[in-house]
Amino acid sequence: MSTVMSKTGKSRFAGPSITGYAYQFDLTTLEILRSAPGDVITVEGCEDIDIDGSAGSESVQCKYLSSVAYSPASIRDAVRPMFDAYVGGRKHNYRLYAHFADGRLAPSRLTVADLREVLTEHKRKPPETIRYYEGVSERDMRDFVEQFTITSGPSYDLQRAAVRDELRAAFGGTLDDAEQLHYGNAMAAIVELAIQRNEPDRRITKAQFVERVNRRPVLFSRWYAEFVGEEKVLQKTQQRLKGLGVFCAPKKRVIVVDVELLDQGNSVAQMIHLVEVLSTELYGRGRLKNAKPWTMILEGSSEGVLTLKKQLAASGARFNDGYEHLTFNPSVFEALPLVNTKNGGDMIEATSYGIRLVSGDTYARHRQEIEMPDAVVSFGSSDFSRYFSGAPKCAVHVPVGDVEAIITFMKGVAAR
């Protein structure tokens, strides 16, 4: 499974194949959340979803065929591998879960005669009739249809609404919480399972899934952006973060940025502008004296990080890097800037530095000596847990690779 993303994180296409993946991932989420305690779900096992529990074992194939009317031929490609697996020795239950054009219903059961029709293909060029059941005994065919069912699935929108209901039931809160907070996490968790090479690593229980989704630090994933659109994801993320209030000035805030952005059409001047915005517009003069500076974790090579720091220094930017390229000192790095207030009041007039800057490798090595931040927003890696000894109160990965878009996003979240 894969999607095609541009360097800016924008989708290069959005078509039936993407909807089909989303439909399958949504069904996988439903099957997990509706499973009984002790049931084990395998993502991309014998079929799209394998369920092993006290009631027995079942393999589920999911198809979203919104432009195809039901016919025996329409399910041939889905039934064949299940039939072959059964004949080959996997003697358990099989289910085809499919949505057809105009919501037309498929039969819930097949007869042996129906199965023969499904497994018979008439080719035109050259003329040929292929019977995929040849050599299989009547008994095996009869046994298979007794253990094979078809479920007519709802539309994409109706199924997604069902997923939101199940997420709300599992995690509490409102439907907006389910949509804006948990849905993207659930989808990302399913994708992570699906891409594991070894089958044991693709297995999960409901309790494990709920724990994974609940503690995952990423609100939205690139997969979610692919399905619903990047602009909508960014808007919802901004709204959610502003509502949580975790990016207000008195909080300890971290931003993760990849210096490799400079190799993706972004200029040094844009990166300097981003640092300037964080250190002078979203902190510093005009803010209350209890405000804290942003910390920027720079991912990428040590050479790239050092080069950017030199360019920032040449531009006049005042930053604290804890003497990283001499001998990193966590105490110096953690020390708050000296602050002068306006007329001795509560408003900042000037500060000794405006932002902390450090490489990801250094931050990760000293994470036990650096205070846990209240909020993290990453425009770099989606897996940034290595930087922290625990879980920040709020952390989000934003699938944006354009520096100006990052600046716009940050201004929107941190606006007073």
N, C-alpha and C positions, 0 to 999 in steps of 0.2 A: 504493500500500500504506500502510495506517495502522492503528494500534491506538487504542483509547479508554482513556485513563488518567485517573484522578482527580487532584486537586491534590496528594494525598499520595503519588502514584505507584502507588496500588493499582489493580489491574485492575477494570474495571467489568463485564467479562464474560470468560468463557473457554469457548469452544465449538468446534464443528467448523471454523469459518473460521480461527481461530487455529492449530489443529492443522494445517490445510492449509498455511498459510504456513510453519509450522515444518518441515513435511515437505518443502516445496519448498526452503527454505533449507538443510536438511540435505543434500538431493540436490545442490544447487549446490556445497556444500562438498566432497562426495564427488567430483563431476565435476572440480573444480579440483585436488584433491589426487591424483587418479588420472590426470590428464592428462600427456601427454608433454612433455618440454622443447620449448619453442617454440610449443606449442599456445596459442591465445588464446581465453579464455572471455568471452563477453558475457552479463552478467546482465540479464534483461529486454530482450532484443534482438528478433529476429523472433518468437521464442517465449520461454518462461521462461529457457531456457539455450541459447545458441548456441556451438558448438565449431568452431573453425577451426584445422586443423592439416595436417600432411603427409599424413594419411590421407583428407583431404577435409573437407567442411563438413557439420555436422549440427545441426538445430534440435530441441530437446527440450521437450515440453509435459509438465508434472507435475500429476497429479491424485491427491488422497487421498479416495477414495470408500468409506470404511469401512462406510457404511450402505447401499450400493448394490450389488446383484448385477450381474455383467457381463451386458450385452446390447448389441446394435448401437446401440440408442438411447442407452445410457449413455455412449457415447464420441462421440456426434454433435457436441456443442458443442466438444470438443477437436479432432476431426479436421477440421471445416469450415475453420477459419482456416489450418491447415497445407495442406489441399488447395487452397484459394484462393490461397495464397502460391505454391504450386508451379505452378499453372496461370498465375499472373500473372508468372512468370519466374524465381522463386527455385528453380532446378533443382538442389537438393542433397538430402541425406538428411534424413528426418524420423523422430522417435521419440516415441511416447506412453509415458510412464512412469507407471503407475497402480496403486494398491492398491484392491482391491474387497472387498466384504463377505465375511467368513469366509475371507479369503485366497484366494478363488477365482481361478483363472488365466484370463487372457484369451488368445486365440490370438496367437501371435507374428507372424503374417502374415495379411493379408487377400487374398482373391481380388477380382477386379473385381466379381463378383456380391455379395460381402460389402460392398464399398465402396458399391455402389448401395443396399444395404439400410441401411447406416449413414447415408447421405446422403439418405434418404427419410423425411420426417416426415408423419405422419397426424394432422391436427388435428381436434378434435371440434367446437369452437364457433368459427366455423361449420365444418361439415365441409369439409375441404380436404386435398389431398395435395400436398406440396411436394417437388420433386426438386431438390436443391441442385447436382446435377451436370449439369442440363440445359444444353445448348449446349457441353459439353466433349466433345472427341473421344474415341473409344475408345482411341486410342493414348496420349493424355495420361493417361487413367485407368489404363491398363496400366502406363505408366511410373511413375506415382505409387505404385501398390501395390508395385512392385519396389524403390522407395526408401523405403518406409514400414515401420516395425517397431513392435511393442508389447512393452514389458517389464513384466512383472507385478512390482511393487515389494513389498518386505516390509512388515511392520507398522511403525507409527511407532517403537515401542520397539526393534525389531530394527535398523531403519535408523539410529537414533540410536546404538546400540551400535557399528555399523559406522563411524560418524563418529568416535567416541571412539578406535577402533582406528587409524584413519587419522591422527588428530591425534597419537596417541602415536608412530606410526611417523615422522611428519614432525618432531616436536619432541623426542622422547625422553621420559624420565620414566615415571611410572606412569599407570594408568588414572585414578586420582584427580586427577593433574595435568591430564590431558586434559579431565576433566569440570569441575574447579574453576578451572583457570587458562586453558585454551585454548578451550574450547567457547564460552563467552560472547563471547570476543574474535572468534572466527570468525564467529559469528552477527552480531555488530555490524558486522563488515567487510562481510558480504554485504548487510546492510540499507543500509549507506552507499553501496555500489555501486548497489543497486537504485533508490535515490531520486535519482540524478544525472539531470539533465535531458537532457544530451547523450549520445548513444550511445557516442562514443569514451571518455567518462569512466566508462562501465560495463564496460570491458574490462580483463581482468587475466590474467596468467600464473600458473602455480603458484609460481614463484620470487617474484614480486611479492606474492602472497597470503601466503606463508609469512613474508616479511619484514614485511608489514603486521601480521599477527597477532602475531608475536613481539615487535615493538617497541611495540605498542599499550599505552598506560598504563592501560587500563581492564580490570579483571578481569571485570566483569559489566555488562550493559547493561539498559536498561528492557525491551528486547525479550525478553531472557532471563528477566527477572522476570515478564513477561507469560505466558511459556510454562510455567514451572515453579513460579511462585508467589513472591510477595515474601518471605514468611516463610522459605522454604527458601533463597532467595538470600542473605538477610541472615545466616542461620545458617552457611551454607557460607563466606561471605566472612569472617565473624568467625573461624571455625576456620582458614581459610587464612592470614589475617594473623597470628594468634597463633602459628601454626606457623612462619612466616617470621621472627618475632621482630624485625620492623623498627620496631615501634611502642613498643619499650621506652624507658624514660626517658632514657638517655644519647644516644639518636638525635636528629637534628634532624627534627622532625615538623611537617607543615603540614596544616591543615584548611581547606577551602574551603566557605564558607557564603554563601548568597544572602540579602541583607537583604530581598528581596521576600517572604521567608517570612512577614514581618509582615503582608503583605496576604492571606495564605492561612490565616487562622484561628489563627495563632500570636501570642502576646502578647509585649510587650516584656519582661515578667517572665520568660518562658521563655527568651528570648535571653540575658538577664542571668544566668539560672541556668546555661545552657550555658557561658558564659564563666567563671563561678565554678567549675564542675566541672573545666574544663580547667586553670585557674590554681591551684586549691587542692586538688583531689582527685587529679588526674592529673599534678600537678607541685607543688613547694613543700614545705611542712612535712612532715617524716616521710620524704621521699625522700633518696636519697644525693646528696651534694653535686656529683657529676658529671652529675646530671640536667639536661636542657635544657628551657626553656619551649616550649610550643606556639606556633606562628605561625598566626594566623587571617587568611586572605584573605577580605575581604568583597566579594562581587560585588554589583552594583547601582549605582544613581545615586549621585553624590557627595553629594547632599543627604541621601539615605537613610543613607549611611555616616556622615556627620557627625552626623546626628540620633541614631543609635544610640550613637556614641561619647559624646555629651553625656549620654545617659541612663545609660551605663555609669559615666561619671565621677561623676554625681550619686549613683549607688548605692555609691560607694566603691571600685569596681574599680580596681586598679593595673595599667596597661598601658603598653606602649612602642609608639608609632606613628611614631617617627623624625621627629617634628614635621611630619607629613604636611601638615597644613592651614596651615603657615607656609611652610617650605621643607624638603622631605624630605631627610633626611641618612641615607644608607645605613649609614654607619659607626655612627651612634648607634642605628639600628634593629637592626643586627647585634650590638651590644655585649651580652654576657651580663649578667644582673642581678647586683648585689652580693649576696653570700650570707653570712648568719651561720649558723654551725653550732652544734649543741647541745653545750655543754661542750667546745668545741674539737674535737669528733669529726667523723665523716663524715656525720651526719644533718643535713639542713637544718632550721633553726629559723625563719628568716625570709628573705625576698628583697625586693629593691628594686622589682621588678615581677613579675607572675605570667604574663603572656602578651603576645605581640606582636600588634598589630592594624593592618591596612593595607588599603586598597582594592585591588581587582584591577587597576585601571588603573595605579596607582602601582607596584605590584609588577611588572607587566609592563614598564613603562618602565625600571625599574632592575634587571631580572633579571640583567644581566651583572655587577652590583655586589653581588648577594646570593648567598651561598653556596648551592650546590645542596642541597636537603633529601635526607635518606635515605628518607623515606616521606611520601606525600601521600594524604589521603582527602578526596574531594570530595562534598559534598551539594548542590553548585550545578551548574555547567555540566559536561556530560560531556566537553567538549573544553577541557581546561585546559592544553594544551601551551604556550599563549602565555605562560604565567607563568615558564617555565623555559628556560634556554639549552641544556639537554640533557635526558636522560631520568633521572628519579629512579630509585633502586634498586627502589622499589615504589610504584605509584600505583593507586588504585582509585576508581571512581565508584560511589557507593551510591545507588540510586534511592529515597530517602526524603525526604519533604517535611514531616515533623512533627518539631518540635524535641525533644519528649520522646523520640521514637523515636531521634533522633540521639544524645541523651544516653545512652540505654540501650545503643545500639550502641557508642559510644566507651568506656563503662565496661567493656563486655565484652571489647573488643579490648585495652585498656591495663591490664586487671586484672593485678595481680602474682600 
